[in-house]
Amino acid sequence: MFDFPERYRIPFDGSFKLHEAKTSADHAETEEELDDQLKKLTKKIDKLQQTLYAADQYSLLLIFQAMDAAGKDSTIKAILKGVNPAGCQVFSFKQPSAEELDHDFLWRTARCLPERGRIGVFNRSYYEEVLVVRVHPNYLAGQNLPKVSKLDKLWEERYESIKDHEKHLARNGTIILKFWLNVSKQEQKNRFLARLDEQDKNWKFSAGDVMERQHWDEYMAAYAEALKATSSKYAPWYAIPADDKAYMRVAVAETIVKTLEAMNLEYPELPAEEQAKFTEARRLLEAEEPAA
């Protein structure tokens, strides 16, 4: 296994402290300079994905979690702009269906894992089960679980299940990067107000998002525990400052590029017997009559 990029990576030893994760970063680049950087990075992602596809040994799974208005949708769109649509798959996980509730909590996302050679994106994920469900434990009633005696034990069991699941995926060629887009409470408020003030953003606004905002501290506690418990050498978490969207997108894209580059992927080399057929194939093509 190669070493994952270090910048913004959450420690693997359980020492993560929420107050140490920044929502904004000091940088000298202008928005235009950051946009130029992002364009270069997305071109690299496209080229690296082509090699990933040709090698057909690994897949890349990108998981995005964040509070509302942190910029998950726009970030996914920005970093995959220009990538061959046939080489990536994006899935959003919202309220589970009745069928999904009748299975274990990993089932609905396991069905959507990327094939070898592809980049898979989870916009929210199985981590909702230790985030939103932890903040609203009444949701457990719809899951028809065996009797749960202690909630603290349930969350620990789910962390363990998640870690086992991710280790299994890593052993079988799925490279996992998990991004927590860390937006501040004040910036979230500003973005909600923008959605109210700007007509072309009204469709993004939901009164329910403001209600969830009342549970901010509970969500932060849930994130702190989940990230601390599940950041690992085979599936690291990255706490990305999200108050500056342009910077956030560059930070995410850089992490993806560095990870793909560290994999040292190469186009497969054809066996000698296959290469030997090239001469005959060329002869046949060149012998064809010119098109009328």
C-alpha positions in Angstrom: 0.0 0.0 0.0 1.3 3.5 -0.9 1.2 6.5 1.4 -1.8 8.8 1.1 -1.2 12.6 0.9 -0.7 14.1 4.4 -2.2 17.6 4.0 -5.5 17.8 5.9 -5.4 14.1 6.6 -7.0 13.1 9.9 -4.6 11.0 12.1 -5.1 7.3 12.2 -4.4 7.0 15.9 -7.6 8.5 17.2 -6.0 11.7 18.3 -8.2 14.0 16.1 -9.6 17.0 17.8 -12.4 18.9 16.2 -11.2 22.4 17.2 -7.9 21.8 15.4 -9.7 21.4 12.0 -9.9 24.7 10.2 -12.8 26.0 8.3 -10.7 28.5 6.4 -7.1 28.4 5.2 -4.4 31.1 4.8 -3.4 31.4 1.2 -2.2 34.1 -1.2 -3.9 32.9 -4.4 -6.6 34.9 -5.9 -9.8 33.2 -7.0 -8.7 33.4 -10.6 -5.4 31.7 -9.8 -7.2 29.0 -7.9 -9.5 28.5 -10.9 -6.5 28.1 -13.1 -5.0 25.5 -10.7 -8.2 23.6 -10.7 -8.4 23.4 -14.5 -4.9 22.0 -14.5 -5.7 19.5 -11.8 -8.9 18.3 -13.5 -7.0 17.6 -16.7 -4.6 15.5 -14.7 -7.5 13.6 -13.1 -8.8 12.9 -16.6 -5.5 11.5 -17.8 -4.9 9.5 -14.6 -8.4 8.1 -14.8 -7.7 6.9 -18.4 -4.7 5.0 -17.1 -6.8 3.7 -14.1 -9.3 2.4 -16.6 -6.7 0.8 -18.9 -4.9 -0.9 -16.0 -8.2 -2.4 -14.8 -6.9 -3.4 -11.4 -8.1 -0.7 -9.1 -11.1 1.6 -8.6 -11.2 4.9 -6.7 -14.0 5.7 -4.3 -14.5 9.3 -3.2 -16.8 9.9 -0.2 -18.1 13.4 0.6 -19.8 14.3 3.9 -20.6 17.8 5.1 -23.2 20.0 6.7 -25.8 21.5 4.4 -24.5 24.3 2.0 -20.9 23.2 2.5 -20.6 22.7 -1.3 -20.6 19.0 -1.9 -22.6 19.1 -5.2 -20.6 22.0 -6.7 -17.3 20.4 -5.6 -18.1 17.1 -7.2 -19.1 18.9 -10.4 -16.0 21.0 -10.5 -13.4 18.3 -9.9 -14.9 15.9 -12.4 -15.4 18.5 -15.1 -13.7 17.1 -18.2 -13.4 13.6 -17.0 -14.9 11.0 -19.4 -18.4 10.3 -18.1 -17.9 6.6 -18.9 -15.1 6.6 -16.4 -17.0 7.9 -13.3 -20.1 7.2 -11.4 -21.9 9.6 -8.9 -24.5 8.5 -6.4 -26.3 10.6 -3.9 -27.8 9.0 -0.8 -30.6 10.7 0.9 -33.6 9.4 2.9 -33.5 5.5 2.6 -36.3 3.7 0.9 -38.4 1.0 2.6 -36.4 -1.6 0.7 -33.1 -0.2 1.9 -34.4 -0.1 5.5 -35.1 -3.8 5.3 -31.3 -4.5 4.7 -28.2 -3.7 6.8 -27.0 -0.1 6.7 -24.2 -0.9 4.3 -26.3 -2.6 1.7 -27.6 0.4 -0.3 -24.1 1.8 -0.9 -22.4 -1.5 -1.5 -24.6 -1.9 -4.6 -23.1 1.3 -6.0 -19.4 0.7 -5.6 -17.3 1.6 -8.6 -16.1 -1.1 -11.0 -12.4 -1.6 -11.5 -11.0 1.2 -13.6 -13.6 3.7 -12.6 -14.0 6.6 -10.2 -17.0 6.3 -7.9 -18.4 9.2 -5.9 -20.7 9.0 -2.9 -22.5 12.3 -2.1 -23.2 11.3 1.5 -22.8 7.7 2.3 -23.1 5.0 4.9 -21.6 7.5 7.3 -25.1 9.0 7.6 -25.8 6.1 9.9 -23.4 7.4 12.5 -24.1 11.1 11.8 -27.7 12.1 11.1 -29.0 8.9 12.8 -26.9 9.6 15.8 -28.2 13.1 16.1 -31.8 11.8 15.5 -31.8 8.3 17.1 -35.6 8.1 16.6 -34.8 7.2 13.0 -33.6 3.8 14.2 -37.3 2.9 14.8 -37.7 2.5 11.0 -34.8 0.1 10.7 -36.5 -2.7 12.6 -33.2 -3.7 14.3 -32.9 -6.3 17.0 -33.3 -4.7 20.4 -30.8 -2.0 21.0 -29.9 -1.8 24.7 -27.3 1.0 24.6 -26.9 3.5 21.8 -23.2 4.1 22.6 -22.6 0.4 21.9 -24.5 0.6 18.6 -22.4 3.5 17.3 -19.2 1.6 18.3 -20.5 -1.5 16.4 -21.2 0.6 13.4 -17.7 2.1 13.4 -16.4 -1.4 13.5 -18.6 -2.5 10.6 -17.5 0.5 8.6 -13.8 -0.1 9.2 -14.1 -3.8 8.3 -16.1 -2.9 5.2 -13.5 -0.4 4.0 -10.6 -2.7 4.8 -12.2 -5.4 2.7 -12.7 -3.0 -0.2 -9.0 -1.8 0.1 -7.8 -5.4 0.0 -9.7 -6.0 -3.2 -8.5 -2.9 -5.1 -10.8 -0.1 -4.1 -8.8 3.0 -3.1 -10.9 5.1 -0.7 -10.6 8.9 -0.1 -13.1 10.4 2.4 -13.6 14.2 2.4 -15.3 16.2 5.2 -16.0 19.6 3.8 -15.6 21.6 7.0 -17.8 24.7 6.7 -18.2 27.2 9.6 -21.6 27.9 11.2 -21.4 31.6 10.1 -20.5 30.7 6.5 -23.4 28.2 6.4 -25.7 31.1 7.6 -24.4 33.4 4.8 -25.0 30.7 2.2 -28.6 30.1 3.4 -29.3 33.8 3.3 -27.9 34.0 -0.2 -30.3 31.2 -1.2 -33.1 33.3 0.1 -31.9 36.6 -1.4 -31.0 35.4 -4.9 -33.9 34.2 -7.0 -31.9 31.7 -9.0 -30.8 30.1 -5.7 -34.2 29.8 -4.1 -34.7 26.3 -5.4 -31.7 25.2 -3.2 -33.3 26.5 0.0 -35.1 24.1 2.4 -36.7 25.2 5.6 -35.6 21.7 6.9 -32.0 22.7 6.5 -32.5 25.6 8.9 -34.1 23.2 11.4 -31.2 20.9 11.2 -28.9 23.9 11.9 -30.4 24.0 15.4 -28.5 20.7 16.0 -25.1 22.1 14.9 -23.3 21.2 18.1 -24.7 17.7 18.1 -23.6 17.2 14.5 -20.1 18.5 15.3 -19.8 16.0 18.1 -21.0 13.2 15.8 -18.5 14.2 13.2 -15.7 14.3 15.7 -16.4 10.8 16.9 -16.9 9.3 13.5 -13.8 10.8 11.9 -11.6 10.0 14.8 -12.9 6.4 14.9 -12.7 5.6 11.1 -9.8 7.5 9.6 -7.3 4.7 8.7 -4.3 4.0 6.6 -6.5 2.2 4.0 -9.4 4.7 4.0 -8.2 8.1 5.3 -10.4 11.1 6.1 -9.5 14.6 5.0 -10.8 17.6 6.9 -11.0 20.2 4.1 -11.5 23.9 4.9 -14.7 24.8 3.1 -15.5 28.5 3.8 -13.6 29.4 0.6 -15.1 27.2 -2.2 -12.4 27.9 -4.7 -9.6 26.9 -2.3 -11.6 23.8 -1.1 -12.0 22.5 -4.6 -8.3 22.8 -5.3 -7.4 21.1 -2.0 -9.7 18.1 -2.9 -8.5 17.9 -6.5 -4.8 17.9 -5.3 -5.5 15.1 -2.9 -7.1 13.0 -5.7 -4.2 13.7 -8.1 -1.5 12.9 -5.6 -3.2 9.7 -4.7 -3.6 8.5 -8.3 0.0 9.5 -9.0 1.2 7.5 -6.0 -0.4 4.4 -7.4 2.1 4.4 -10.2 -0.4 3.1 -12.7 0.7 2.2 -16.2 -0.9 1.2 -19.4 -0.8 -2.6 -19.8 1.8 -4.0 -22.0 0.5 -6.5 -24.6 2.0 -10.0 -24.8 4.5 -10.6 -27.5 2.2 -12.8 -29.5 -0.4 -10.0 -29.6 2.1 -7.4 -30.7 3.3 -9.8 -33.4 -0.2 -9.5 -35.0 0.2 -5.8 -35.4 2.2 -6.1 -38.6 -0.4 -8.2 -40.3 -3.2 -5.9 -39.1 -1.3 -2.9 -40.6 -0.8 -4.8 -43.8 -4.5 -5.6 -44.1 -5.6 -2.0 -43.3 -3.1 -0.4 -45.8 -4.2 -2.9 -48.5 -7.8 -1.7 -48.4 -9.1 0.2 -51.4 -9.5 3.9 -50.7 -13.0 5.0 -49.8 -15.0 6.4 -52.8 
